[in-house]
Amino acid sequence: MFDASLGDSRVKAVGDFVVNGDGTLSGTLDLSLGNAEALIEAIRPLAPAGDRTLALVEQVVKSLDPVASDVDGVKTVPLKVNIDRGIARIGLLPLPPIPPLFQAGF
Protein backbone atom coordinates (compact mmCIF):
# COMPACT_ATOMS: atom_id res chain seq x y z
CA MET A 1 0.00 0.00 0.00
CA PHE A 2 1.15 3.51 -0.85
CA ASP A 3 -0.45 6.65 0.57
CA ALA A 4 0.88 10.15 -0.06
CA SER A 5 -0.27 13.76 0.08
CA LEU A 6 0.85 16.60 -2.15
CA GLY A 7 -0.61 19.93 -1.15
CA ASP A 8 -4.40 19.56 -1.22
CA SER A 9 -4.33 16.28 -3.13
CA ARG A 10 -3.90 12.70 -2.03
CA VAL A 11 -2.83 9.51 -3.79
CA LYS A 12 -3.52 6.04 -2.47
CA ALA A 13 -2.45 2.87 -4.27
CA VAL A 14 -3.08 -0.75 -3.39
CA GLY A 15 -2.09 -3.74 -5.48
CA ASP A 16 0.07 -6.76 -6.06
CA PHE A 17 3.11 -6.86 -8.33
CA VAL A 18 5.35 -9.55 -9.71
CA VAL A 19 8.95 -8.94 -10.77
CA ASN A 20 9.47 -10.86 -14.00
CA GLY A 21 12.73 -12.63 -14.87
CA ASP A 22 13.72 -9.71 -17.12
CA GLY A 23 13.35 -7.21 -14.25
CA THR A 24 10.06 -5.72 -15.41
CA LEU A 25 6.95 -5.35 -13.24
CA SER A 26 3.53 -6.86 -13.87
CA GLY A 27 0.38 -6.50 -11.80
CA THR A 28 -2.73 -4.49 -11.07
CA LEU A 29 -2.95 -1.33 -9.01
CA ASP A 30 -6.13 0.22 -7.57
CA LEU A 31 -5.40 3.93 -7.48
CA SER A 32 -7.44 6.60 -5.70
CA LEU A 33 -6.81 10.25 -6.54
CA GLY A 34 -8.12 12.75 -4.04
CA ASN A 35 -8.50 16.25 -5.50
CA ALA A 36 -7.07 14.96 -8.77
CA GLU A 37 -7.17 18.35 -10.51
CA ALA A 38 -4.79 19.84 -7.92
CA LEU A 39 -2.50 16.82 -8.23
CA ILE A 40 -2.33 17.16 -12.01
CA GLU A 41 -1.48 20.85 -11.71
CA ALA A 42 1.21 20.08 -9.12
CA ILE A 43 2.99 17.55 -11.34
CA ARG A 44 2.46 19.40 -14.65
CA PRO A 45 5.92 21.13 -14.44
CA LEU A 46 7.56 17.67 -14.26
CA ALA A 47 6.10 16.47 -17.57
CA PRO A 48 8.46 16.50 -20.57
CA ALA A 49 7.83 19.27 -23.10
CA GLY A 50 5.41 18.15 -25.78
CA ASP A 51 4.31 15.02 -23.90
CA ARG A 52 0.54 14.52 -24.10
CA THR A 53 0.28 11.84 -21.39
CA LEU A 54 -0.66 14.27 -18.62
CA ALA A 55 -3.34 15.88 -20.80
CA LEU A 56 -4.79 12.45 -21.55
CA VAL A 57 -4.78 11.52 -17.85
CA GLU A 58 -6.55 14.82 -17.13
CA GLN A 59 -9.27 13.93 -19.65
CA VAL A 60 -9.68 10.46 -18.12
CA VAL A 61 -9.98 11.95 -14.63
CA LYS A 62 -12.61 14.45 -15.82
CA SER A 63 -14.56 11.66 -17.51
CA LEU A 64 -14.64 9.78 -14.19
CA ASP A 65 -16.36 12.63 -12.33
CA PRO A 66 -19.65 10.68 -12.24
CA VAL A 67 -18.01 7.84 -10.28
CA ALA A 68 -16.04 10.11 -7.94
CA SER A 69 -16.88 9.78 -4.28
CA ASP A 70 -16.40 11.93 -1.22
CA VAL A 71 -13.62 10.61 1.03
CA ASP A 72 -13.06 12.71 4.15
CA GLY A 73 -14.45 15.77 2.36
CA VAL A 74 -12.24 15.32 -0.72
CA LYS A 75 -13.55 14.37 -4.18
CA THR A 76 -11.80 11.08 -4.94
CA VAL A 77 -11.53 9.38 -8.32
CA PRO A 78 -10.83 5.63 -8.59
CA LEU A 79 -8.51 4.33 -11.32
CA LYS A 80 -7.35 0.82 -12.13
CA VAL A 81 -3.80 0.63 -13.50
CA ASN A 82 -2.74 -2.55 -15.29
CA ILE A 83 0.97 -3.20 -15.73
CA ASP A 84 2.28 -5.91 -18.05
CA ARG A 85 6.06 -6.28 -18.28
CA GLY A 86 6.60 -2.60 -17.49
CA ILE A 87 3.89 -1.30 -19.84
CA ALA A 88 1.31 0.54 -17.73
CA ARG A 89 -2.22 1.40 -18.85
CA ILE A 90 -5.28 3.04 -17.38
CA GLY A 91 -7.97 1.32 -19.42
CA LEU A 92 -6.77 1.76 -23.00
CA LEU A 93 -4.64 4.81 -22.16
CA PRO A 94 -0.93 3.93 -22.20
CA LEU A 95 1.33 5.51 -19.59
CA PRO A 96 5.10 5.99 -19.87
CA PRO A 97 6.88 2.63 -19.52
CA ILE A 98 8.31 1.59 -16.17
CA PRO A 99 11.99 0.70 -16.64
CA PRO A 100 13.17 -2.75 -15.51
CA LEU A 101 14.35 -2.96 -11.90
CA PHE A 102 17.45 -4.86 -13.08
CA GLN A 103 18.94 -6.14 -16.31
CA ALA A 104 18.19 -9.72 -17.28
CA GLY A 105 20.98 -12.15 -16.58
CA PHE A 106 21.99 -10.89 -13.12
N, C-alpha and C positions, 0 to 999 in steps of 0.2 A: 504494500500500500504506500502511496505517495500522497502527501497533502501539503500544499504550499499556498502562501498568500503573497500577492504582489499589489501593493496599494489597496484599492477597493475591490480587487478581484481575488478569486480563489480557484485553485485547481486541485482536483482530487482524482487519483487514478488507482484502480484496483484491477489486477489481472495476473495471469500466469504466463511465464515465458519459458522457452526452451532455447538453449544455446546449441546450435547445430554444429556438426563436425567441422564446417568451414568458418566457424566463428560468428556467423550471422544469427540474429534473433528471429524467433517465430512465436506467435501467441496472439492473444486477444486482450484488449485493454478497455475497461469501462471507464470512461473519462467524464467528469462532471466539471463544467465551467461556470463558476459563479461570477456574475457581472462580466460576461464574456466580452462585451464591447470595450470595457476599460482595459481588459487584458490584451486584446488585439492592439489597441492604441499604445499600450506600454511596450509591446514587443515590436511594433512596426519599425522603429529605427534599426533593429537588428537584422531585418530582412535584406537580402542582397538587392542591389539596384536592378530594376527590371523584372524581378521575380514576381509571378502572379499568384503564388501559393497562398500567401496571406489574404489576398483579396478573395480567392476562392473559399478559403476557410470562413471568412467574414460572411460571404453569401450563404454558406451552409448553416452557420450559426443563426443568421436572420431567418432562414427558412424553418428553423426548429423552434421559433418563438411559440407556436401553438402547443408544443409539448414541454415547454419550460415550466419549472415548478418553483415555488417559493421555499428556500431553505434558509432558515434563520434570518428572514427578511431580505434575502438576496435572490434575484432571479437567476436560476441555475438551469443550464442546458446540458442534457445528457448526450454523449457521443460514444459510439463504439468504434475503436480503432483495431483493425486487423493487420497483423504483421506477418509476412511470409518471407523468410530468408532475407530480412532486412528491408523489404519493400513494404512500407506502411500505407494504409488507405483508410479513409473515413468514407464508408460506402464505396462509391466508384471514384471518389476524389483521391488521386495519389498525393502523398506527402513526400518531402525529400527523403532519399534513402538513408537508412541507419547504417553507418559503416560497421564492418565486422569488428568484434571485440578482440580478435587475434587472427593472425594469418594461418591458413590451413597448413598442416604439417608440423606444427609445434607440439 
